[in-house]
Amino acid sequence: MSGVTFNRNRVKLKKLLGVRARLALLAVMLVAPLMLDRVRTLEDFRAKQVAQAAEEYANLTHHAAETQREVISSVETMLKSAAYIRASGGIARSCEVLRASLPTNLPWIRSIMFVSKDGLVQCSNLNFQVGLKLGDRDYFKKAQESGGFVFSDYLFGKTNGRPMMMAAYPVSAINPDQDAVVVAGMNIDWLSQIMANLGGRPGMSALLVDSTGVVIAAPADHASLVGRSLDTVPLMSAIAEKALSYDEPAGSVSFTASDGAQRTLSFARIAGTESRLIVSMDEAKVTAAINREIRTAYLQLGFVCLFVLLGALVGAEKLIIHPIELMTGMARRFGEGDASARVAKHKLPSEFIPLARAFNAMAAQLSQRERELLASNDRLTVMASIDALSGLANRRGFQSRLDFEWLKAQQYDCTLSLLMIDVDHFKLYNDTYGHPEGDTCLTRIGETLSGIAADTLGFAGRYGGEEFCLLLPNTDAAHALAIGETVRTAVLGLGVPHTTSSHSVVTVSVGVATTTPNDTQRPGDLIEAADAALYAAKHRGRNAVVEHGFLQRLDEAGMALAS
């Protein structure tokens, strides 16, 4: 009887312990050692996490200080730009330009004003500030004395009594004859917003203080301290004393506060100011938070492992792994350059269809943007190297071609010639016929040079204004001189009227230089030699072609052509 009962119980046990239950039990047996090892690892890292937290806060301090430095730097740049505006014109014109060019992407700048030597506001983007007297402000006096950028301590505005900080830069730093000072009012609320990532952390205090220990900015959880001196705040006076007593621009120190708590202090000075960013960490509170996080991690780890194991038994391979692998393969193909890669939605569970649609839409949009970007880059490359008026290469395009031909000539030990061509009396032409006709004249000359360059296998460009150039690879001096004469006669043959010229038509002067590039020369030497020859052609009465080699020192009149 007992045997029958045992067999019945065994059958029931087999039914209870089906395949899923057995696999789950096996999985738990495999995962349990890993969980225990994880618990031990977490315990071992408890002390290390405190140190890591301190290091993290130090890094946050440095990052926040750098962010604040960028804000100060942007203010300094803006003031210097305004100073350049003031130095280059009168107060009326400078004020007009200042208001028209004041950027809107610097929300921490409340106002910018020009202040006279005696401290009277002459101009401001805020009209009600005109006429204010700032001569009694310390930062104003310091800017005049130091001749450089000055950032003030915490103060209150004269017009609205709102807390703010000021920055000043003397125009005399740019133009000694100018005694005005550019002053900017800063919105300290933005400084607090930049420090937002330092707030809401247990056991952590973050403050930006000026040189006197007054709080300039703080995260939202310490916003009530803004404007107060740390000496008047319990538990903060020791922090301020520690941070302000160190001369180093940045550092970290541990000490015991007056309440007996062990604290770690990180501080960093904001470049260009006497302000300091102070981050204080209460190690006891940080440790308590870490302990809670570890306990939570234990619970989460247990639940996650349980659900993962059960999910694996219900078909994780089909419902999760396979769709992920499919989408990963599509993403890999797309990343390798296959713009046609798309996820087939009919092969995925319904939960993955929105993700597949989003991926396909993203892939299509990225493909379209890449095509547009390539087309834009091609257009910009062409536009950056072509002169729109003459249709020839501009100075940038010519310089690139000259560098290329120089290296090529140096490699194959062959000659390289350059013609510098200048339209004679072109200013008089513009004054007589007007700039539209001048542009037409330059266009016709550009077309003429383009044809000559095609015939001579050269490279023509507009060097600037009325000056053109023709680069002739593998061309000796005699041939280059002949081509220069061809250019002169071709322009003369255009017969463009020029009544103020002695030839009654538009003419050009041509300077020719030839060399065989070597290691002791540079492309600029060839340009200088051609310019010197052009200069000689101008002095010979214009409408002339003058050849000048690197070894030639004097022309027939005894005039120096090159150094």
FENVEN-V384599 format. One record per residue. N is the residue number from 0. RES is the residue in three letters. D_CENTER is the distance of its C-alpha to the mean C-alpha in whole Angstrom. Layout:
# FENVEN-V384599
n->{N | N}
res->{RES | RES}
d_center->{D_CENTER | D_CENTER}
This chain:
# FENVEN-V384599
n->{0 | 1 | 2 | 3 | 4 | 5 | 6 | 7 | 8 | 9 | 10 | 11 | 12 | 13 | 14 | 15 | 16 | 17 | 18 | 19 | 20 | 21 | 22 | 23 | 24 | 25 | 26 | 27 | 28 | 29 | 30 | 31 | 32 | 33 | 34 | 35 | 36 | 37 | 38 | 39 | 40 | 41 | 42 | 43 | 44 | 45 | 46 | 47 | 48 | 49 | 50 | 51 | 52 | 53 | 54 | 55 | 56 | 57 | 58 | 59 | 60 | 61 | 62 | 63 | 64 | 65 | 66 | 67 | 68 | 69 | 70 | 71 | 72 | 73 | 74 | 75 | 76 | 77 | 78 | 79 | 80 | 81 | 82 | 83 | 84 | 85 | 86 | 87 | 88 | 89 | 90 | 91 | 92 | 93 | 94 | 95 | 96 | 97 | 98 | 99 | 100 | 101 | 102 | 103 | 104 | 105 | 106 | 107 | 108 | 109 | 110 | 111 | 112 | 113 | 114 | 115 | 116 | 117 | 118 | 119 | 120 | 121 | 122 | 123 | 124 | 125 | 126 | 127 | 128 | 129 | 130 | 131 | 132 | 133 | 134 | 135 | 136 | 137 | 138 | 139 | 140 | 141 | 142 | 143 | 144 | 145 | 146 | 147 | 148 | 149 | 150 | 151 | 152 | 153 | 154 | 155 | 156 | 157 | 158 | 159 | 160 | 161 | 162 | 163 | 164 | 165 | 166 | 167 | 168 | 169 | 170 | 171 | 172 | 173 | 174 | 175 | 176 | 177 | 178 | 179 | 180 | 181 | 182 | 183 | 184 | 185 | 186 | 187 | 188 | 189 | 190 | 191 | 192 | 193 | 194 | 195 | 196 | 197 | 198 | 199 | 200 | 201 | 202 | 203 | 204 | 205 | 206 | 207 | 208 | 209 | 210 | 211 | 212 | 213 | 214 | 215 | 216 | 217 | 218 | 219 | 220 | 221 | 222 | 223 | 224 | 225 | 226 | 227 | 228 | 229 | 230 | 231 | 232 | 233 | 234 | 235 | 236 | 237 | 238 | 239 | 240 | 241 | 242 | 243 | 244 | 245 | 246 | 247 | 248 | 249 | 250 | 251 | 252 | 253 | 254 | 255 | 256 | 257 | 258 | 259 | 260 | 261 | 262 | 263 | 264 | 265 | 266 | 267 | 268 | 269 | 270 | 271 | 272 | 273 | 274 | 275 | 276 | 277 | 278 | 279 | 280 | 281 | 282 | 283 | 284 | 285 | 286 | 287 | 288 | 289 | 290 | 291 | 292 | 293 | 294 | 295 | 296 | 297 | 298 | 299 | 300 | 301 | 302 | 303 | 304 | 305 | 306 | 307 | 308 | 309 | 310 | 311 | 312 | 313 | 314 | 315 | 316 | 317 | 318 | 319 | 320 | 321 | 322 | 323 | 324 | 325 | 326 | 327 | 328 | 329 | 330 | 331 | 332 | 333 | 334 | 335 | 336 | 337 | 338 | 339 | 340 | 341 | 342 | 343 | 344 | 345 | 346 | 347 | 348 | 349 | 350 | 351 | 352 | 353 | 354 | 355 | 356 | 357 | 358 | 359 | 360 | 361 | 362 | 363 | 364 | 365 | 366 | 367 | 368 | 369 | 370 | 371 | 372 | 373 | 374 | 375 | 376 | 377 | 378 | 379 | 380 | 381 | 382 | 383 | 384 | 385 | 386 | 387 | 388 | 389 | 390 | 391 | 392 | 393 | 394 | 395 | 396 | 397 | 398 | 399 | 400 | 401 | 402 | 403 | 404 | 405 | 406 | 407 | 408 | 409 | 410 | 411 | 412 | 413 | 414 | 415 | 416 | 417 | 418 | 419 | 420 | 421 | 422 | 423 | 424 | 425 | 426 | 427 | 428 | 429 | 430 | 431 | 432 | 433 | 434 | 435 | 436 | 437 | 438 | 439 | 440 | 441 | 442 | 443 | 444 | 445 | 446 | 447 | 448 | 449 | 450 | 451 | 452 | 453 | 454 | 455 | 456 | 457 | 458 | 459 | 460 | 461 | 462 | 463 | 464 | 465 | 466 | 467 | 468 | 469 | 470 | 471 | 472 | 473 | 474 | 475 | 476 | 477 | 478 | 479 | 480 | 481 | 482 | 483 | 484 | 485 | 486 | 487 | 488 | 489 | 490 | 491 | 492 | 493 | 494 | 495 | 496 | 497 | 498 | 499 | 500 | 501 | 502 | 503 | 504 | 505 | 506 | 507 | 508 | 509 | 510 | 511 | 512 | 513 | 514 | 515 | 516 | 517 | 518 | 519 | 520 | 521 | 522 | 523 | 524 | 525 | 526 | 527 | 528 | 529 | 530 | 531 | 532 | 533 | 534 | 535 | 536 | 537 | 538 | 539 | 540 | 541 | 542 | 543 | 544 | 545 | 546 | 547 | 548 | 549 | 550 | 551 | 552 | 553 | 554 | 555 | 556 | 557 | 558 | 559 | 560 | 561 | 562}
res->{MET | SER | GLY | VAL | THR | PHE | ASN | ARG | ASN | ARG | VAL | LYS | LEU | LYS | LYS | LEU | LEU | GLY | VAL | ARG | ALA | ARG | LEU | ALA | LEU | LEU | ALA | VAL | MET | LEU | VAL | ALA | PRO | LEU | MET | LEU | ASP | ARG | VAL | ARG | THR | LEU | GLU | ASP | PHE | ARG | ALA | LYS | GLN | VAL | ALA | GLN | ALA | ALA | GLU | GLU | TYR | ALA | ASN | LEU | THR | HIS | HIS | ALA | ALA | GLU | THR | GLN | ARG | GLU | VAL | ILE | SER | SER | VAL | GLU | THR | MET | LEU | LYS | SER | ALA | ALA | TYR | ILE | ARG | ALA | SER | GLY | GLY | ILE | ALA | ARG | SER | CYS | GLU | VAL | LEU | ARG | ALA | SER | LEU | PRO | THR | ASN | LEU | PRO | TRP | ILE | ARG | SER | ILE | MET | PHE | VAL | SER | LYS | ASP | GLY | LEU | VAL | GLN | CYS | SER | ASN | LEU | ASN | PHE | GLN | VAL | GLY | LEU | LYS | LEU | GLY | ASP | ARG | ASP | TYR | PHE | LYS | LYS | ALA | GLN | GLU | SER | GLY | GLY | PHE | VAL | PHE | SER | ASP | TYR | LEU | PHE | GLY | LYS | THR | ASN | GLY | ARG | PRO | MET | MET | MET | ALA | ALA | TYR | PRO | VAL | SER | ALA | ILE | ASN | PRO | ASP | GLN | ASP | ALA | VAL | VAL | VAL | ALA | GLY | MET | ASN | ILE | ASP | TRP | LEU | SER | GLN | ILE | MET | ALA | ASN | LEU | GLY | GLY | ARG | PRO | GLY | MET | SER | ALA | LEU | LEU | VAL | ASP | SER | THR | GLY | VAL | VAL | ILE | ALA | ALA | PRO | ALA | ASP | HIS | ALA | SER | LEU | VAL | GLY | ARG | SER | LEU | ASP | THR | VAL | PRO | LEU | MET | SER | ALA | ILE | ALA | GLU | LYS | ALA | LEU | SER | TYR | ASP | GLU | PRO | ALA | GLY | SER | VAL | SER | PHE | THR | ALA | SER | ASP | GLY | ALA | GLN | ARG | THR | LEU | SER | PHE | ALA | ARG | ILE | ALA | GLY | THR | GLU | SER | ARG | LEU | ILE | VAL | SER | MET | ASP | GLU | ALA | LYS | VAL | THR | ALA | ALA | ILE | ASN | ARG | GLU | ILE | ARG | THR | ALA | TYR | LEU | GLN | LEU | GLY | PHE | VAL | CYS | LEU | PHE | VAL | LEU | LEU | GLY | ALA | LEU | VAL | GLY | ALA | GLU | LYS | LEU | ILE | ILE | HIS | PRO | ILE | GLU | LEU | MET | THR | GLY | MET | ALA | ARG | ARG | PHE | GLY | GLU | GLY | ASP | ALA | SER | ALA | ARG | VAL | ALA | LYS | HIS | LYS | LEU | PRO | SER | GLU | PHE | ILE | PRO | LEU | ALA | ARG | ALA | PHE | ASN | ALA | MET | ALA | ALA | GLN | LEU | SER | GLN | ARG | GLU | ARG | GLU | LEU | LEU | ALA | SER | ASN | ASP | ARG | LEU | THR | VAL | MET | ALA | SER | ILE | ASP | ALA | LEU | SER | GLY | LEU | ALA | ASN | ARG | ARG | GLY | PHE | GLN | SER | ARG | LEU | ASP | PHE | GLU | TRP | LEU | LYS | ALA | GLN | GLN | TYR | ASP | CYS | THR | LEU | SER | LEU | LEU | MET | ILE | ASP | VAL | ASP | HIS | PHE | LYS | LEU | TYR | ASN | ASP | THR | TYR | GLY | HIS | PRO | GLU | GLY | ASP | THR | CYS | LEU | THR | ARG | ILE | GLY | GLU | THR | LEU | SER | GLY | ILE | ALA | ALA | ASP | THR | LEU | GLY | PHE | ALA | GLY | ARG | TYR | GLY | GLY | GLU | GLU | PHE | CYS | LEU | LEU | LEU | PRO | ASN | THR | ASP | ALA | ALA | HIS | ALA | LEU | ALA | ILE | GLY | GLU | THR | VAL | ARG | THR | ALA | VAL | LEU | GLY | LEU | GLY | VAL | PRO | HIS | THR | THR | SER | SER | HIS | SER | VAL | VAL | THR | VAL | SER | VAL | GLY | VAL | ALA | THR | THR | THR | PRO | ASN | ASP | THR | GLN | ARG | PRO | GLY | ASP | LEU | ILE | GLU | ALA | ALA | ASP | ALA | ALA | LEU | TYR | ALA | ALA | LYS | HIS | ARG | GLY | ARG | ASN | ALA | VAL | VAL | GLU | HIS | GLY | PHE | LEU | GLN | ARG | LEU | ASP | GLU | ALA | GLY | MET | ALA | LEU | ALA | SER}
d_center->{88 | 86 | 84 | 84 | 82 | 80 | 79 | 78 | 76 | 74 | 74 | 72 | 70 | 69 | 68 | 66 | 64 | 63 | 61 | 58 | 59 | 60 | 56 | 55 | 57 | 56 | 52 | 53 | 55 | 52 | 49 | 51 | 51 | 47 | 47 | 49 | 47 | 44 | 45 | 46 | 43 | 41 | 44 | 43 | 39 | 40 | 40 | 37 | 35 | 36 | 34 | 31 | 31 | 31 | 28 | 26 | 26 | 25 | 22 | 22 | 22 | 20 | 17 | 18 | 18 | 15 | 14 | 17 | 15 | 12 | 14 | 16 | 14 | 13 | 16 | 17 | 14 | 16 | 20 | 19 | 18 | 21 | 23 | 23 | 24 | 27 | 28 | 28 | 30 | 33 | 33 | 33 | 31 | 28 | 29 | 29 | 25 | 24 | 25 | 24 | 20 | 20 | 17 | 18 | 15 | 15 | 19 | 19 | 20 | 24 | 25 | 24 | 27 | 29 | 32 | 35 | 36 | 38 | 36 | 37 | 34 | 34 | 31 | 29 | 27 | 30 | 33 | 35 | 34 | 35 | 38 | 37 | 38 | 35 | 37 | 38 | 35 | 34 | 31 | 32 | 34 | 32 | 29 | 32 | 33 | 30 | 29 | 25 | 23 | 25 | 24 | 28 | 29 | 30 | 32 | 34 | 33 | 36 | 36 | 36 | 36 | 33 | 31 | 28 | 27 | 26 | 24 | 25 | 24 | 27 | 27 | 29 | 27 | 26 | 29 | 32 | 34 | 32 | 33 | 31 | 29 | 26 | 26 | 24 | 25 | 23 | 24 | 24 | 25 | 21 | 21 | 24 | 22 | 19 | 22 | 23 | 23 | 25 | 28 | 31 | 31 | 35 | 36 | 32 | 31 | 28 | 28 | 26 | 29 | 29 | 31 | 34 | 34 | 33 | 31 | 28 | 26 | 27 | 27 | 29 | 32 | 32 | 32 | 35 | 34 | 32 | 34 | 36 | 37 | 37 | 40 | 42 | 40 | 43 | 41 | 38 | 39 | 40 | 36 | 35 | 37 | 36 | 32 | 33 | 35 | 33 | 32 | 29 | 25 | 25 | 28 | 30 | 34 | 37 | 40 | 43 | 42 | 45 | 46 | 46 | 43 | 41 | 38 | 34 | 32 | 28 | 27 | 24 | 24 | 21 | 19 | 21 | 23 | 26 | 26 | 26 | 25 | 28 | 28 | 32 | 33 | 37 | 38 | 41 | 39 | 37 | 39 | 41 | 38 | 38 | 42 | 42 | 39 | 41 | 44 | 42 | 40 | 44 | 45 | 42 | 43 | 46 | 46 | 43 | 45 | 48 | 47 | 45 | 48 | 50 | 48 | 48 | 52 | 51 | 49 | 46 | 46 | 46 | 45 | 41 | 41 | 42 | 40 | 37 | 37 | 38 | 34 | 33 | 35 | 33 | 30 | 30 | 31 | 29 | 26 | 28 | 28 | 31 | 30 | 33 | 33 | 34 | 36 | 40 | 40 | 44 | 44 | 42 | 44 | 43 | 41 | 38 | 39 | 36 | 33 | 35 | 34 | 31 | 30 | 31 | 30 | 26 | 27 | 29 | 26 | 23 | 26 | 26 | 22 | 22 | 24 | 23 | 20 | 22 | 24 | 21 | 19 | 23 | 23 | 20 | 21 | 24 | 23 | 21 | 24 | 27 | 28 | 29 | 32 | 34 | 33 | 32 | 29 | 27 | 26 | 23 | 26 | 29 | 27 | 26 | 29 | 31 | 29 | 30 | 34 | 34 | 33 | 36 | 38 | 38 | 38 | 41 | 43 | 43 | 43 | 40 | 41 | 39 | 40 | 38 | 40 | 40 | 41 | 44 | 44 | 42 | 41 | 45 | 44 | 42 | 44 | 47 | 46 | 42 | 39 | 39 | 42 | 40 | 37 | 40 | 42 | 38 | 38 | 42 | 41 | 38 | 40 | 43 | 41 | 39 | 43 | 44 | 41 | 42 | 45 | 44 | 42 | 39 | 36 | 35 | 33 | 32 | 31 | 30 | 32 | 36 | 35 | 36 | 36 | 37 | 37 | 40 | 40 | 43 | 45 | 47 | 47 | 51 | 49 | 46 | 48 | 50 | 47 | 46 | 49 | 49 | 46 | 48 | 51 | 49 | 47 | 50 | 52 | 49 | 52 | 49 | 51 | 50 | 53 | 51 | 51 | 54 | 54 | 54 | 51 | 47 | 47 | 45 | 45 | 44 | 43 | 43 | 42 | 43 | 42 | 42 | 38 | 39 | 37 | 37 | 36 | 32 | 32 | 31 | 35 | 36 | 34 | 36 | 39 | 39 | 38 | 41 | 43 | 42 | 43 | 46 | 47 | 46 | 48 | 51 | 51 | 48 | 49 | 49 | 48 | 48 | 47 | 45 | 45 | 43 | 47 | 48 | 48 | 50 | 51 | 55 | 54 | 53 | 50 | 47 | 45 | 42 | 42}
